[in-house]
């Protein structure tokens, strides 16, 4: 019997573990892939308070080692199901706890084109607010047609030399006022009815190839490409114990509690306004603190 089972070893899950271990709770962390979550792919983190600059890999490794030194038990097993009695079934065994914290994050939806994986952290980014300042004075592309893509293009237009906003349709799905604001930006060029089909470069992004609906292809020289076509939370396995919104994120009115008592949520996997490293670690610390408190109250 564990006090707390934590599902996911990204920043939210590891922070939850840190707080729980310092409260002398018996915990176990499950991770299907590797520790660190998405942040491990960030070449530089420059917006985390108190740390001027650190690579995502170094940050995640330091947090992982910090948790391990406190005696964390981490098992690389795939969680298949969670029951309302806080039984967690993995691909290898069954585990029981007083509380469960779901911190499985969300995966950035990829374009799945040539060059995308090669240049992640070398010009390919999924977070304009995280990486935009690295492209000051350069030309960049943003891919997408929703509110995130529009917000990214607006944000970048105040930092970079030029923004190419590439969208596969004629009309945007984002807020009309924001679209109008974007159209009035002199350094933003809309490339509509088009898809990015290839990313070129040697050691970093140098250009992208764009193809329109008439199958005409052109090359656009850019130093960076920001992909904003959505994220995919992996929460379907939890739909028997938590309520999900129409996009698959876990609904939590207060950002911690789910629809099942004793099952909590933290990080990008939940419905929230901002998905950043700072909010992930905040979620993890709050979820663990509340799980500890409510566990004592039982």
Beta strands, then each sheet from edge to edge (+ up, - down):
strand 1: 2-7
strand 2: 27-30
strand 3: 74-75
strand 4: 79-82
strand 5: 87-90
strand 6: 94-102
strand 7: 106-108
strand 8: 124-125
strand 9: 139-143
strand 10: 162-166
strand 11: 188-191
strand 12: 194-201
strand 13: 205-212
strand 14: 217-221
strand 15: 224-227
strand 16: 231-233
strand 17: 263-265
sheet 1: 3+ 2+ 1+ 6+ 5- 4+
sheet 2: 3+ 2+ 1+ 6+ 17+
sheet 3: 7+ 16-
sheet 4: 8+ 15+ 9+ 10+ 11+
sheet 5: 12+ 13- 14+
end
